Amino acid sequence: MNIIVCLKQVPGTTDVKIDPETNTLRREGTKNVVNPFDTYALEEGVRLRERYGGRVTALSMGPPQAEEMLREAISCGADEAILISDRAFAGSDTLATSYTLSCAVNKLKDYDLIICGRQTIDGDTGQVGPELSEMLGLPFVAYVSKINEVADDKMVLERMVEDGHEVIEVPLPAVVTVVKEINIPRLPSLRGLTLAKKVEIPVWTASDMEVDENKVGLAGSATWVAKVFFPQRVQQGEMLEGEPENQVDTLIEKLRDLKIT
């Protein structure tokens, strides 16, 4: 069973800086980590490989420093990793990101399942998984909390819904997004850390994947950030003085002026 796990490197801090000219995150000088939800996707991919055989490929689109994250993925059990990196991809929204990932998946060709975390902690949209499945023309299941069985080009899984769980049978290949209830991610092994230092991680550019340049980066993004600012908190208050009865009358008058009553 060949599995692709999509990972994203995100800022490991809430103190993020915004470039005032491009309205994008400034990642320089910021410690980056694997998106926490993606660690559950990776763990599930490794567990499925351990049960059914095959390979786990960690796939990420990001700047060159994302290579460090991919080495961490290998230390935790991934068999190989591929970094998608090109200046042409800068500024991509979820639509452009999903298109770029779909081009990489089509280049890989041999896969049975694509696993993503349910969302990223920087964008919080949860859109890449379903958009990727749509672009690849594959079945999609969100909020997967357990994969029960994989057999005969299909799998049986459970997904979280508002009032419980649904059991679903889905044909393969497919795309799923998983929730943190699905497993407990493992720590890197000594053997994995040694392997991660030595492995060569290929970098695929726009030309390597023959992408349509009008569908990637800012040009391919259906949404963009028009303005970034910190909202100002303005507190207005007034202390009422006098006897309690007078304060109540004053308060009622003020509320009437505000047309609240």
C-alpha positions as CSV (number, residue, x, y, z in Angstrom):
1,M,0.0,0.0,0.0
2,N,1.6,3.2,-1.2
3,I,0.6,6.2,0.9
4,I,1.3,10.0,0.4
5,V,1.2,12.2,3.5
6,C,0.9,15.9,2.9
7,L,2.8,18.0,5.5
8,K,3.2,21.7,6.1
9,Q,5.7,23.7,8.0
10,V,4.1,26.4,10.2
11,P,5.4,29.0,12.6
12,G,6.0,27.6,16.0
13,T,5.0,30.8,17.7
14,T,2.0,33.1,18.0
15,D,4.3,36.1,17.6
16,V,4.3,36.2,13.8
17,K,5.4,39.1,11.7
18,I,3.6,40.3,8.5
19,D,5.4,41.8,5.5
20,P,3.6,45.2,5.0
21,E,4.3,45.1,1.3
22,T,3.1,41.6,0.4
23,N,0.8,41.0,3.4
24,T,2.4,37.5,3.8
25,L,4.1,35.9,6.8
26,R,7.7,36.7,7.4
27,R,9.2,33.3,8.2
28,E,12.8,34.4,8.5
29,G,14.1,34.2,12.0
30,T,11.0,32.3,13.2
31,K,11.2,28.8,14.5
32,N,9.1,26.5,12.3
33,V,7.5,23.2,13.2
34,V,5.5,20.5,11.6
35,N,1.9,21.4,11.6
36,P,0.6,19.5,14.6
37,F,-2.5,18.0,12.8
38,D,-0.1,16.6,10.1
39,T,1.8,14.6,12.7
40,Y,-1.3,12.4,13.1
41,A,-1.6,12.0,9.3
42,L,2.1,10.8,9.2
43,E,1.6,8.4,12.1
44,E,-1.4,6.9,10.5
45,G,0.4,6.5,7.2
46,V,3.3,4.7,8.9
47,R,0.9,2.4,10.9
48,L,-0.9,1.4,7.7
49,R,2.4,0.6,6.0
50,E,3.3,-1.5,9.0
51,R,0.0,-3.4,8.7
52,Y,-0.2,-3.8,4.9
53,G,3.3,-3.1,3.5
54,G,4.2,-0.5,0.9
55,R,5.8,2.9,1.2
56,V,5.0,6.2,2.8
57,T,6.0,9.4,1.0
58,A,6.0,12.7,2.8
59,L,5.2,15.5,0.5
60,S,5.4,19.2,1.3
61,M,5.2,22.5,-0.5
62,G,7.3,25.3,1.1
63,P,10.6,27.2,1.2
64,P,14.0,25.4,1.3
65,Q,14.0,25.3,5.1
66,A,11.0,22.9,5.0
67,E,13.6,20.2,4.3
68,E,14.3,20.0,8.0
69,M,10.7,19.1,8.6
70,L,10.8,16.4,6.0
71,R,13.9,14.9,7.6
72,E,11.9,14.8,10.8
73,A,9.2,12.9,9.0
74,I,11.7,10.3,7.8
75,S,13.0,10.0,11.4
76,C,9.4,9.1,12.4
77,G,8.9,6.4,9.8
78,A,8.4,7.9,6.3
79,D,10.3,6.0,3.6
80,E,11.0,9.0,1.4
81,A,10.2,12.7,1.2
82,I,9.8,15.3,-1.6
83,L,10.0,19.0,-1.2
84,I,8.0,21.2,-3.7
85,S,9.8,24.5,-3.7
86,D,9.9,27.4,-6.2
87,R,9.6,31.2,-6.0
88,A,6.7,30.8,-8.4
89,F,4.7,29.2,-5.6
90,A,5.1,32.1,-3.2
91,G,1.8,33.6,-2.0
92,S,-0.3,30.6,-2.9
93,D,-3.7,30.4,-1.2
94,T,-5.3,27.0,-0.6
95,L,-6.6,26.7,-4.2
96,A,-3.2,27.3,-5.7
97,T,-1.5,25.1,-3.1
98,S,-4.0,22.3,-3.8
99,Y,-3.3,22.6,-7.5
100,T,0.5,22.4,-7.0
101,L,0.1,19.4,-4.7
102,S,-2.1,17.7,-7.3
103,C,0.6,18.2,-9.9
104,A,3.1,16.5,-7.6
105,V,0.8,13.6,-6.9
106,N,0.3,13.1,-10.6
107,K,4.0,13.0,-11.1
108,L,4.3,10.4,-8.4
109,K,1.6,8.3,-10.0
110,D,1.8,5.1,-7.9
111,Y,-0.3,5.7,-4.8
112,D,-3.3,4.2,-3.0
113,L,-4.1,6.7,-0.3
114,I,-3.4,10.4,0.4
115,I,-3.6,11.5,4.0
116,C,-3.7,15.1,5.3
117,G,-4.2,16.7,8.7
118,R,-7.6,18.1,9.2
119,Q,-6.3,21.7,9.0
120,T,-3.2,23.9,9.6
121,I,-2.7,26.0,12.6
122,D,-1.7,29.1,10.6
123,G,-4.5,29.2,8.1
124,D,-7.1,27.1,9.9
125,T,-9.2,26.7,6.8
126,G,-9.3,22.9,6.4
127,Q,-9.6,23.4,2.6
128,V,-6.5,21.8,1.1
129,G,-7.7,18.2,1.6
130,P,-11.0,18.5,-0.1
131,E,-9.7,20.7,-2.8
132,L,-6.9,18.3,-3.6
133,S,-9.4,15.4,-3.9
134,E,-11.5,17.4,-6.3
135,M,-8.5,18.3,-8.5
136,L,-7.5,14.6,-8.6
137,G,-11.0,13.3,-9.1
138,L,-10.8,11.1,-6.0
139,P,-13.2,10.2,-3.2
140,F,-12.8,12.3,-0.1
141,V,-13.6,11.7,3.6
142,A,-13.0,14.3,6.3
143,Y,-12.6,14.0,10.1
144,V,-11.4,10.4,10.0
145,S,-10.9,9.0,13.5
146,K,-10.2,5.4,12.7
147,I,-9.2,3.2,9.7
148,N,-10.6,-0.2,10.4
149,E,-9.7,-2.2,7.3
150,V,-8.1,-2.0,3.9
151,A,-8.8,-4.7,1.4
152,D,-9.8,-5.3,-2.2
153,D,-9.2,-1.7,-3.4
154,K,-11.4,-0.2,-0.7
155,M,-11.2,0.6,3.0
156,V,-13.6,0.9,5.9
157,L,-13.2,3.8,8.2
158,E,-14.9,5.8,10.9
159,R,-15.3,9.6,10.8
160,M,-16.4,12.0,13.5
161,V,-19.7,13.7,13.1
162,E,-21.6,16.1,15.5
163,D,-23.5,13.4,17.4
164,G,-21.1,10.4,17.1
165,H,-19.3,8.4,14.4
166,E,-20.1,7.2,10.9
167,V,-18.7,4.0,9.4
168,I,-17.9,4.5,5.7
169,E,-16.6,2.2,3.0
170,V,-14.6,4.2,0.4
171,P,-12.9,2.9,-2.8
172,L,-9.2,3.4,-3.3
173,P,-7.4,5.6,-4.2
174,A,-8.9,8.2,-2.0
175,V,-8.0,11.4,0.0
176,V,-8.7,11.6,3.7
177,T,-8.2,14.2,6.5
178,V,-7.6,12.9,10.0
179,V,-8.3,14.2,13.5
180,K,-6.0,13.9,16.5
181,E,-8.2,11.1,18.0
182,I,-7.0,8.7,15.4
183,N,-3.6,7.9,17.1
184,I,-0.7,9.1,19.2
185,P,2.3,10.2,17.0
186,R,5.5,8.4,17.8
187,L,8.8,10.0,18.6
188,P,11.8,9.7,16.2
189,S,13.8,6.5,16.6
190,L,17.6,6.4,16.7
191,R,17.7,4.4,13.5
192,G,15.3,7.0,12.0
193,L,17.4,9.9,13.0
194,T,20.5,8.3,11.5
195,L,18.7,7.6,8.3
196,A,17.2,11.1,8.1
197,K,20.6,12.7,8.2
198,K,21.8,10.7,5.2
199,V,18.8,10.6,3.0
200,E,18.6,12.8,-0.1
201,I,15.4,14.8,-0.4
202,P,14.6,15.8,-4.0
203,V,13.3,19.3,-4.7
204,W,10.7,19.6,-7.4
205,T,10.3,23.0,-9.0
206,A,7.5,24.4,-11.2
207,S,9.3,23.2,-14.4
208,D,9.8,19.7,-12.9
209,M,6.1,19.3,-12.5
210,E,5.1,21.2,-15.7
211,V,2.6,23.3,-13.8
212,D,0.4,26.0,-15.4
213,E,2.0,29.2,-14.1
214,N,-1.4,30.9,-14.1
215,K,-2.6,28.5,-11.5
216,V,0.2,28.8,-8.9
217,G,1.4,31.5,-6.5
218,L,-0.4,34.8,-6.4
219,A,-1.5,34.5,-10.0
220,G,-3.4,31.3,-9.3
221,S,-4.9,32.3,-6.0
222,A,-8.6,33.0,-5.9
223,T,-8.2,34.9,-2.6
224,W,-5.6,37.3,-1.4
225,V,-4.9,39.4,1.7
226,A,-5.9,43.0,1.0
227,K,-4.9,44.4,4.4
228,V,-3.4,43.2,7.6
229,F,-3.9,45.2,10.8
230,F,-4.3,44.7,14.6
231,P,-7.7,45.9,15.8
232,Q,-7.6,48.6,18.4
233,R,-9.5,48.0,21.6
234,V,-11.4,51.1,22.7
235,Q,-13.0,50.9,26.1
236,Q,-15.5,53.6,27.1
237,G,-17.0,53.7,30.5
238,E,-18.7,56.1,32.9
239,M,-19.0,55.8,36.6
240,L,-22.4,56.8,37.9
241,E,-22.6,58.7,41.2
242,G,-25.2,59.5,43.6
243,E,-27.9,57.4,45.4
244,P,-28.7,53.9,44.0
245,E,-32.1,55.0,42.9
246,N,-30.7,58.0,41.0
247,Q,-28.1,55.8,39.4
248,V,-30.8,53.4,38.1
249,D,-32.7,56.3,36.6
250,T,-29.6,57.7,35.0
251,L,-28.7,54.3,33.6
252,I,-32.2,53.8,32.1
253,E,-32.0,57.1,30.4
254,K,-28.7,56.4,28.9
255,L,-29.9,53.0,27.7
256,R,-32.9,54.6,26.1
257,D,-30.6,57.1,24.3
258,L,-28.7,54.1,22.9
259,K,-32.0,52.5,21.8
260,I,-31.1,49.3,23.6
261,T,-34.4,49.2,25.6
